Amino acid sequence: MQTFFKIAIGIARGLEYLHRLCAMEIVHLDVKPHNVLLDEDFTPKISDFGLAKSSLREHNSTVTLSCGRGTIGYIAPEVVCRYLGSVSHKSDVYSYGMMVLEIVGGRRNVDNEVDNSSQIYMPHWIYNQIETNQDVNFLGIGNDEDEELARKMIIVSFWCIQTDPSSRPTMTRVVEMLESKVEVLQIPPRPYLFSAD
């Protein structure tokens, strides 16, 4: 789990740089596992900026799109349904959250081949486990420290995939949460696009 955590926080820092620290704000718009390269030390590098949009910092941070962009399973709701909010750097935050849930869960975010229908949409299934305080039993969890890292990545991811973009943290806040103790992190409300169980 240590390696997964290192990858997750490395990607968060990379997105923080694109959104806040480089000369122009860059919104990637296609954050997914295939667009993250790992070197021999498992240090992540964000790649494939083919769909990215940039803007000057002085302007509003919303992005104008003529059509939806991204990859199914990682696209923020506002990219497809504009009434949910404006496309902005918060759209990358959503994609990041979905990707980290996949990293922790060890499978795609939608899996029609699982045994139980309540497990098809992985974020819903994981949310139920966290909400009911069940142990998170995923690949790579070998001790209490791994359990804590997994729980921290999951809670942060659920903040990232909130349906309303204004409820999502910035990538700067994501990094802060990942660097904090899991005990200080609150479980966010269930995103309203989830089905109720």
C-alpha positions in Angstrom: 0.0 0.0 0.0 3.0 2.3 0.6 3.7 2.3 -3.2 0.1 2.9 -4.1 0.1 5.9 -1.6 3.3 7.2 -3.1 1.8 7.1 -6.6 -1.5 8.7 -5.4 0.3 11.6 -3.7 2.7 12.1 -6.6 -0.2 12.4 -9.1 -1.9 14.9 -6.7 1.2 17.0 -6.6 1.5 16.9 -10.4 -2.1 18.1 -10.8 -1.6 20.8 -8.1 1.3 22.0 -10.2 -0.8 22.1 -13.4 -3.7 23.9 -11.7 -1.9 26.3 -9.4 1.9 26.6 -9.7 2.8 26.8 -13.4 2.6 30.0 -15.4 -0.8 29.2 -16.9 -3.6 27.1 -15.3 -3.8 23.8 -17.2 -6.9 21.5 -16.9 -5.9 18.1 -18.1 -9.5 16.8 -18.8 -8.3 13.1 -19.2 -6.9 12.0 -15.9 -6.9 8.2 -15.9 -4.4 5.4 -15.2 -3.4 5.1 -18.8 -2.2 8.8 -18.7 0.1 8.3 -15.7 3.6 6.9 -16.4 5.7 5.4 -13.7 9.5 5.5 -13.7 11.7 2.7 -12.2 11.1 4.2 -8.7 7.3 4.3 -9.2 7.4 8.1 -9.4 4.3 9.1 -11.4 4.4 11.5 -14.4 1.2 12.8 -15.9 1.1 12.4 -19.7 -1.1 12.9 -22.8 -2.2 16.5 -22.8 -4.2 16.1 -26.0 -7.5 17.2 -24.4 -6.0 19.7 -22.0 -7.1 23.3 -21.9 -5.1 26.2 -20.5 -6.1 29.7 -19.3 -4.4 32.8 -17.8 -4.6 32.9 -14.0 -6.3 36.3 -14.0 -9.4 34.9 -15.7 -12.2 32.8 -14.3 -11.0 29.2 -13.9 -13.9 27.7 -15.9 -13.1 26.0 -19.2 -15.3 26.3 -22.4 -15.8 23.1 -24.2 -17.8 22.5 -27.4 -18.4 18.9 -26.5 -17.7 16.4 -23.7 -14.1 15.3 -23.3 -12.4 12.5 -21.4 -12.8 8.8 -20.8 -15.9 7.1 -19.5 -15.6 6.2 -15.9 -13.4 9.2 -15.1 -15.4 12.1 -16.6 -16.7 14.6 -14.1 -20.5 14.9 -14.1 -20.4 18.6 -15.1 -18.5 17.7 -18.3 -21.5 15.7 -19.6 -24.4 17.6 -17.8 -23.6 21.3 -17.7 -26.4 22.1 -15.3 -24.3 20.4 -12.6 -21.7 23.1 -12.8 -18.9 24.6 -14.9 -16.0 22.6 -16.2 -12.8 23.7 -14.4 -9.8 22.3 -12.5 -12.4 20.6 -10.2 -13.2 18.3 -13.2 -9.6 16.9 -12.9 -10.2 16.5 -9.2 -13.1 14.3 -9.9 -11.1 12.1 -12.3 -8.3 11.9 -9.8 -10.7 10.6 -7.1 -12.1 7.9 -9.4 -8.6 6.9 -10.4 -7.4 6.6 -6.8 -10.4 4.5 -5.8 -9.3 2.1 -8.6 -5.8 2.1 -7.3 -6.9 1.2 -3.8 -9.7 -1.2 -4.9 -7.5 -3.0 -7.4 -10.2 -3.1 -10.1 -12.1 -0.8 -12.6 -14.7 1.5 -11.1 -17.5 -0.4 -12.9 -17.3 -4.2 -13.0 -20.3 -6.2 -14.4 -18.6 -9.5 -13.6 -18.7 -9.3 -9.8 -20.7 -11.8 -7.8 -22.9 -9.4 -6.0 -24.9 -6.7 -7.9 -24.2 -4.2 -5.0 -20.5 -4.3 -5.9 -20.9 -3.4 -9.6 -20.2 0.3 -9.1 -17.1 0.2 -7.0 -17.4 3.7 -5.4 -20.8 2.9 -4.1 -19.6 -0.5 -2.7 -16.5 1.1 -1.0 -18.6 4.0 0.4 -20.9 1.5 2.1 -17.9 -0.3 3.7 -16.4 3.0 5.0 -19.8 4.3 6.2 -20.4 1.2 8.2 -16.9 1.1 9.5 -16.0 -2.2 7.9 -12.4 -3.2 7.5 -11.1 -2.4 4.0 -9.7 -5.7 2.7 -8.0 -4.8 -0.6 -4.9 -6.2 -2.3 -1.7 -4.8 -0.7 -3.1 -4.3 2.8 -0.8 -6.3 5.1 -0.9 -4.4 8.4 -2.5 -1.5 10.3 -0.4 1.1 8.6 -1.6 -0.1 5.2 -5.2 -0.1 6.4 -4.7 3.5 7.5 -3.2 4.6 4.1 -6.0 2.8 2.2 -8.7 4.4 4.4 -7.1 7.9 4.0 -6.9 7.5 0.2 -10.6 6.3 0.1 -11.9 9.2 2.2 -9.9 11.8 0.1 -11.2 10.2 -3.1 -14.8 10.5 -1.9 -14.3 14.2 -1.3 -12.9 14.4 -4.9 -15.9 12.7 -6.5 -18.6 14.8 -4.9 -21.2 15.5 -7.6 -21.2 19.3 -7.0 -17.8 20.7 -8.2 -17.9 23.4 -5.5 -17.9 20.6 -2.8 -14.7 19.1 -4.2 -11.3 20.1 -2.7 -8.6 21.8 -4.8 -5.6 19.6 -5.5 -3.7 21.7 -2.9 -6.2 20.6 -0.3 -6.1 17.0 -1.6 -2.3 17.0 -0.9 -2.9 18.4 2.6 -5.5 15.8 3.4 -3.2 12.9 2.1 -0.4 14.3 4.3 -2.6 14.5 7.4 -3.7 11.8 9.9 -6.7 9.7 8.9 -8.4 10.5 12.3 -8.8 14.2 11.3 -10.5 13.3 8.0 -14.3 13.4 7.9 -16.3 11.1 5.6 -18.0 13.3 3.0 -21.7 13.0 2.2 -22.6 10.4 -0.3 -22.6 12.0 -3.8 -26.2 12.3 -4.9 -25.6 10.5 -8.2 -25.1 7.3 -6.2 -28.0 5.0 -5.9 -29.4 4.7 -2.4 -29.1 1.3 -0.6 
